Amino acid sequence: MPSCFPVVPFTIKGRCFMPIPLLRRALQGLVLAAGLVVAGGASAHVTLVSSTPAADSHVSAFHHIELTFDGAVQPGASRVTVSRINGDRTLTPVENITVTHSNENRTLHAVPAQALSQGDYQVEWRVVGGDDHPVGGRYDFMIH
């Protein structure tokens, strides 16, 4: 047996060779492993990292809602709604909210056309990140 026998099953003219099916399987395994590494990083959804007003906060002055994410969101697919929470826990949507983006599309600004009065409010948001998957959430705050 040639000296390459434990690693490579055969030789031709003193050179060690690996059979094509075995080589093909090894290459397929490498390609699959590389694909999993790339896909694993690309499939992470964006996450809300901060909001103003903060969830469950009590504020005396209100100007706008600011939502900051850990990655860029698609501007055309972003939605922010603000609703007043009535005494019976039903919601009354606030109309005419303008949503803009900043910070390389990582931050949303939602500005109502009219000032919000004292009361409890709910913010509901839905965004689409670079992975094309929608992510959403909601939280409440109070103006006193």
TIDOBA-95941 format. One record per residue: x, y, z of N, C-alpha, C, O in turn. Coordinates in pm, whole numbers, plus 50000, padded with zeros to 5 digits. Example, Ala and Ser with C-alpha at 12.3 -4.5 7.8 and 13.67 -1.06 7.14 Angstrom:
<nodes>
513194943150780512304955050780513204967050780514244966850846;512854977550708513674989450714512905000350787513415011450804;
</nodes>
This chain:
<nodes>
500834988250000500005000050000500885012550000501935012850065;500465022949927501215035549928501095042350064500235038650145;501925052150088501955058950218500715067650242500475071550356;499925070650140498735079150158497485071050189496395076750195;497585057850207496425049150224495475053050338494265052750316;495945056750457494955059750562494065071750528492945072650578;494545080850444493775092850412493085091550278491895094650266;493805087150176493285086550040493305072049994494345065450004;492175066849943492075052649914492905047249798493165035249797;493345055349701494105049349591495105059149532495035071249554;496055053549454497085061649388497145057849241496805046749202;497595067349161497875064949020499255070648994499515082449019;500155062148945501535065948917502175072849037502875082849021;501925067449156502565072549276501895084949336502365090049437;500815089749275500115101449329498835096849397498145087849349;498515103049509497325099349586496095106449531496135118349498;494995098949520493735104549471492595100449561492605089749622;491585109249567490365106349641489285103249538489185110549439;488485093049557487425090049461486465101949448486205109049545;485945103949328485055115249298483845115749392483545126549443;483125104749417481965105749507482345110549647481615118349708;483475106149697483915110349830484295125149829483965132449923;484975129549725485355143549711484095152249698483995162849758;483135147449619481895154949600481155156549733480665167449764;481085145949813480415146849943481125156650036480475164150109;482435156550033483185165850118482915180250077482715188850163;482895183049947482615196649899481175200749930480925212149967;480235191549914478845194649947478695198150095477945207250131;479405190950179479365193950322479905207750353479345214850436;480995211550287481555224950309480605235850261480435245950329;479995233850145479055243650091477845244850183477385255950210;477325233750231476185233950322476535241250451475755249450499;477685238450507478105245050631478245260150610477825267950695;478835264150498478985278450469477625285050451477415296250496;476695278250386475355283650367474615285450498473905295350515;474765276250590474115277450719474665289250798473915296150867;475955291450790476565302750860476035315850804475665324850881;475985317150671475495329450609474015331350637473605342350673;473215320850622471775322050645471455325150790470515332450819;472225319750882471985322351023472105336951057471325342151136;473075343850999473245358051026472215366550955471835377051006;471745362150839470815370250761469375368850807468545377150771;469055358750886467675356450920467245363151051466115361251094;468105370551113467745377051238466765388451212466995396951127;465665388451287464665398951273465125411451346465915410751441;464635423051300464945435351372464225435251505463165429151520;464815441951602464265442451737464165456951782465075464851757;463085460351847462925473651905463875474852023463835466752115;464755485052020465715486752129465355498452220465785498752336;464585508252171464155519152258462925525952200462675525452079;462165532152289460975539552246460815551852333461145551952451;460295562452270459985574852339458585578952297458345580852178;457655580452390457755577352531457985562352552457625554152467;458575559052664458875545052694457585537652730456585543752768;457645524652719456495516252756456135518552902457015518952989;454845519852928454285521653063454765534353133454705535253256;455235544053055455705556453117454565566353135453515565153072;454785576053223453855587053247454605599753207455625603053266;454085606753107454755618853058453835630853074452615629653067;454445642353095453645654553105453625662152973452685669552944;454655660352894454715666852763454915656152656455695646752673;454195657852547454285648052438454455655452307453695664652277;455465651452229455685657752099455575647751985454955650451882;456185636152004456145625951900456555612451960457035611652073;456355602151881456785588751920458045585651841458115588251721;459015580051909460265576251844460545561651877460615557751993;460695553551773460975539251788462315536451721462485539251602;463265530951795464585527951741464805512851742464555506151842;465285507751629465495493351610466985490351596467785499351571;467335477651613468745473651604469205471551460470365468051438;468335473651364468685472551223467775481451141466775486651191;468115482951015467305491350926465965484650896465875472450886;464935493050884463615488250846463255493950710463795504350669;462365487350640461955491850507460935503150523459855500950578;461255515150474460365526650494458955524550441457995528450507;458785518550325457455516750268456605506550342455395505950321;457215498650428456475488050498456315490950647455915482150722;456625503050690456545506550832455175512550864454635520450787;454645508550978453345513751021453375516251171453825507851248;452895527851210452755531251352451355536751371450945546051302;450615531051466449305536451500449305540051648449925533351730;448595550651678448435555051817446935555451842446165560751762;446525549751954445105549451989444925553752133445735550552220;443855561152157443495564652295442795552652357441925546552294;443175549352480442545538252552441395544252633441605552052725;440185540352598438995545452667438805538252800439465528252827;437905543452883437645537753015437225523153010437505515653104;436555519052903436125505152890437165496652816436855485552772;438375501752801439525495252736439375493952585440175487052521;438365500352526438295500752380439285511252331439715519952407;439645510352204440645519352148440005528852046439175524751965;440405541452053440005551251953441265555951881442095562651941;441415552451752442635556151680442815571351669441845578751649;444055575651682444415589651659444625590951508445375583151449;443985600751448444065602251303445225611451262445745619151343;445605610351137446615618951075447965618551147448415628651202;448585607051146449925605651203450915604551088450755596250999;451925612951091452975612750989454145604651042454645607051152;454585594850962455705586251002456895589250911456785588750789;458035592450972459265594850898460365585750954460215579851061;461465584850880462585576250919463865584550930464025594650862;464765580151017466085586351028467065575651074466715563951088;468315579851097469335570751151469495558451061469485547051108;469635561050930469795550250831468635540250838468835528150831;467415545550852466165537750859466085528750981465355518850981;466825532151087466735524551212465745530851309465335524451405;465365543451286464495550551379463255555651306463355561651198;462095553251366460825558451315460365569851404460505569251527;459825580251342459235591451415457775592251373457475593251254;456875591651469455435592651441454925605351508454965606651630;454425614651426453985627551477452495629351444452125629851327;451655630351548450235632951521450025647351475450755656451518;449045649451389448765662951337448275672151448448525684151444;447565666651547447065674751658447655669551789447965657651802;447805678651884448355674852015447435664752082446215665352070;448035655452154447255645552227446885651152364447705657552430;445665648652406445215653452538445625643452646446135632652616;445385647152771445715638252881444925625252867443775625152823;445575614252905444905601352900445885590052874447095592152868;445325578152858446125566152831446115563652681445105565252613;447285559552629447435557052486448155543852462448925539052545;447875538352345448565526152303449255528952170448665534552077;450515524952161451295525852038451395511651982451795502452053;451035510051857451205497151791452055499451667451795508551589;453065491151649453975492851536454165479751463454045468851519;454475481151335454795469651251455835474351151455645484351081;456945467151144458015470551051458465457950979458175446751022;459185459950870459795448850796461275451950788461675462550741;462085442450835463525444350834464155439850704463455436850607;465465439350703466215435450585465985420950544466275417250431;465465412650635465195398650604463805396650544463395385350519;463075407650520461725407550461460665401150551459585397650502;460935399650679459945394150771459345405350855460065413550911;458005405650864457375415950947457555412951096457515401451139;457735423551172457865422751317456995433851374456945444751318;456325431251483455475441651540455385440551690455865431051751;454755450551747454555450651891453665462151931453215469951846;453405463152059452585474152111452975476852255453495468152325;452695489052296452915492752436452025504552469451525511352380;451845506952598450995517852646451855528452712452955525752761;451335540752713451915551552792450785560852833449665559852782;451085569952924450055578952977450545593352972451695596253007;449675602352929449955616752936449145622153053447935620253059;449825629053145449095634553262449255649453270448715655753361;
</nodes>
